[in-house]
Amino acid sequence: MGMYCGEVRRRRSNKHNFAFRKLPYFLSASAAEYIGKAKTKNWQSFVRQKGDLTLKSVKNCGLNRDTIKYIAMFTMLLNHISSIFLERGTFLAELFQDVGYFTAPVMCWFLVEGYQYTRSKKNYAVRLFLFAVLSELPFCLAFSHGGEIRFIGLNMLFTLFFCFLILAAEEKISNCFFRVLTQILLVLVTVICDWPLIAAICTIMFSHTSQSRKKAAVSFGAAALLFAFLRYGNNSYVYPADEAVWRTFCASLGVIAAGVVLLCFYNGKRAERGRTFSKWFFYLFYPVHLLILALINICLVQ
């Protein structure tokens, strides 16, 4: 009887040890302990229930990916309303403008994440390019003044497309020299796009976080500093030095807020329902809302 009990205890111990040996390397010690205490026969299904645990605790419910994207779409809408309709320099215009700077870092973050987990990178790239082309006319029409359309640069989806190519170059080009050269050229191409240089550099930094929360925080801090540096260059031509510093600081809060939301509140999951709707909504919202704003602007001008 004693030998039998000892064998049972040994089997139970081996069962738990096997589960821990099979745990992914990126799980934290607290996550491993939490999983070890869970009453489940299949640790893999338990991990799937908890979602991606690379940058947060399993106990954190947080915000899912689609919710954060909806927030980003709303802040982008406020930014565009400010740019098109509101008088520059007013409190409301500056508030909407600064809140809107939340969107681009979020887009770059989810682009990096999407590149890693998409089923078809080719289809992902094609979708980005097609919707970028579709959005270009509404983009130029919305931000042209006087009801006349003129080329004002490539829209944000083109920026994300070039960022996607930067990630592809990192993965596909084995020669270090040609890989770096290609990425530098792609970064420079974004000079003619919305969010020039910054979005591409953010994408590169986010792709090298290696599932490290500390590295991700450093990347967002560097992104905020780079954004502030470039923003101050623009503000210094329009406002006195002290006011330029204050406005630059306020504008940088949008980038900082993006980092806080993604690192502290993002749970790594997608919404459980309406995934197909959300996927196409995020693609269609950009050209459709620009077209609507452009038509309203034309009506107001006339």
SVG drawing of the C-alpha trace seen along z (x, -y; Angstrom):
<svg xmlns="http://www.w3.org/2000/svg" viewBox="-23 -84 50 86">
<polyline fill="none" stroke="black" stroke-width="0.4" points="0.0,0.0 2.8,-2.4 4.5,-1.7 1.3,-2.3 0.8,-5.7 4.3,-6.7 3.9,-5.8 0.7,-7.9 2.5,-10.9 5.4,-10.4 3.0,-10.3 1.2,-13.4 4.6,-15.2 5.8,-14.1 2.6,-15.3 3.0,-18.8 6.7,-18.9 5.9,-17.9 3.4,-20.7 6.1,-23.2 8.7,-21.9 6.2,-22.5 5.4,-26.0 6.5,-28.7 9.7,-30.5 8.0,-33.9 5.7,-33.2 6.7,-35.0 7.3,-33.2 4.0,-34.5 2.2,-33.3 3.8,-29.9 2.8,-29.7 -0.7,-30.7 -1.0,-28.1 0.5,-25.4 -2.2,-26.1 -5.0,-26.0 -7.3,-23.0 -7.1,-22.0 -6.2,-18.8 -4.9,-20.6 -2.5,-23.5 -2.5,-24.4 -6.3,-25.1 -5.8,-27.1 -3.2,-29.3 -5.4,-29.8 -8.2,-30.9 -6.0,-33.5 -4.6,-34.9 -1.2,-36.3 0.8,-36.6 3.9,-38.2 3.6,-41.7 1.0,-41.4 -0.2,-39.3 -2.7,-36.6 -4.9,-38.2 -5.2,-41.4 -8.5,-41.6 -7.7,-44.9 -8.8,-46.0 -8.8,-43.8 -7.2,-44.7 -10.5,-45.7 -11.5,-48.0 -8.2,-49.9 -8.5,-50.1 -12.0,-51.7 -10.5,-54.2 -7.8,-54.9 -10.3,-55.5 -12.2,-57.9 -9.1,-59.9 -8.1,-60.0 -11.5,-61.4 -11.1,-64.2 -7.7,-65.0 -9.0,-65.2 -12.0,-67.3 -9.5,-69.7 -7.3,-69.9 -10.2,-70.4 -12.7,-72.5 -11.3,-74.2 -9.3,-77.3 -5.6,-76.6 -4.4,-77.7 -7.8,-77.6 -8.1,-75.4 -10.6,-72.9 -8.5,-72.6 -5.3,-71.9 -7.1,-69.5 -8.6,-67.4 -5.2,-67.6 -3.2,-66.3 -5.7,-63.6 -5.4,-62.4 -1.7,-61.7 -2.7,-58.6 -3.6,-56.8 -0.4,-56.4 1.7,-54.6 -1.3,-52.2 -1.5,-51.5 2.3,-50.8 2.1,-48.5 -0.7,-46.4 0.9,-46.3 4.0,-44.7 1.7,-42.3 -0.4,-41.6 2.7,-40.8 3.8,-38.2 0.4,-36.4 -1.3,-36.9 -2.1,-33.8 -1.1,-35.3 1.4,-38.2 0.9,-38.5 -2.8,-39.1 -2.1,-41.5 0.2,-43.6 -2.3,-43.6 -5.1,-44.8 -3.0,-47.6 -1.9,-48.7 -5.4,-48.5 -7.1,-50.5 -4.2,-53.0 -4.9,-53.6 -8.6,-53.8 -8.0,-56.3 -5.7,-58.7 -8.3,-60.7 -10.5,-61.3 -7.3,-62.1 -6.2,-64.8 -9.7,-66.1 -10.3,-66.3 -7.1,-68.3 -7.1,-70.5 -8.3,-74.1 -10.8,-76.1 -12.7,-73.0 -9.9,-72.3 -8.2,-68.9 -4.4,-68.9 -1.7,-66.4 -0.6,-66.9 1.2,-63.6 0.4,-59.9 -2.1,-58.9 -1.4,-56.9 -2.2,-53.6 0.6,-54.1 2.8,-54.8 1.7,-51.5 2.3,-49.7 5.9,-50.9 6.2,-50.0 5.0,-46.5 7.7,-46.3 10.3,-47.3 9.2,-44.3 9.3,-42.1 12.8,-43.2 13.9,-42.4 12.6,-38.8 13.4,-38.1 16.7,-39.8 19.6,-37.7 22.4,-40.0 22.9,-42.6 24.1,-45.4 21.2,-45.1 18.7,-44.6 19.7,-47.8 20.0,-49.7 16.5,-48.6 15.0,-49.6 16.7,-53.0 15.3,-53.7 11.8,-52.6 12.0,-54.9 13.0,-57.8 10.1,-57.1 7.7,-57.9 8.9,-61.5 6.1,-62.1 3.5,-60.3 1.4,-61.1 3.4,-60.7 6.7,-60.9 9.7,-59.1 8.3,-58.7 5.8,-55.8 8.5,-53.9 11.1,-54.3 8.4,-53.3 7.7,-50.2 11.4,-49.2 11.6,-49.9 8.5,-48.0 9.6,-45.0 12.7,-44.7 11.1,-44.6 11.4,-40.8 8.3,-40.4 10.0,-42.5 7.8,-45.0 10.9,-47.0 12.1,-47.2 8.6,-48.2 8.5,-51.0 11.9,-52.3 10.7,-52.2 7.6,-54.3 9.7,-56.7 12.1,-57.1 9.1,-57.5 7.7,-60.3 11.0,-62.1 11.5,-61.8 7.9,-63.1 8.5,-66.0 11.8,-66.9 10.2,-67.1 7.0,-68.7 9.0,-71.4 10.8,-72.2 7.4,-73.0 6.1,-74.9 9.2,-77.0 8.5,-78.7 5.0,-79.7 5.0,-80.3 7.4,-81.9 9.9,-79.5 8.1,-79.0 4.7,-78.4 6.3,-76.1 7.7,-74.0 4.3,-73.8 2.4,-72.9 5.0,-70.3 4.7,-68.7 0.9,-68.5 1.1,-67.0 3.5,-64.3 1.0,-63.2 -0.9,-61.4 2.1,-59.2 2.7,-58.6 -1.0,-57.7 -0.7,-55.1 2.2,-53.5 0.4,-53.5 -2.7,-51.9 -0.8,-49.2 1.6,-48.3 -0.7,-48.5 -4.2,-47.8 -3.9,-45.7 -4.7,-42.1 -3.4,-40.6 -6.8,-39.3 -9.2,-40.1 -12.8,-40.7 -14.7,-37.4 -17.6,-38.6 -17.8,-40.5 -14.2,-39.9 -15.0,-39.9 -17.0,-43.1 -14.2,-44.8 -11.5,-43.7 -13.3,-45.3 -14.6,-48.3 -11.0,-49.3 -10.1,-49.2 -13.2,-51.0 -13.4,-53.6 -10.3,-55.5 -11.4,-56.3 -15.1,-56.6 -14.7,-59.1 -12.2,-61.1 -14.7,-61.3 -17.5,-62.4 -15.4,-65.1 -14.3,-66.2 -17.8,-66.5 -18.9,-68.4 -16.0,-70.8 -16.9,-71.4 -20.5,-72.1 -19.4,-74.6 -17.0,-76.4 -19.7,-76.8"/>
</svg>
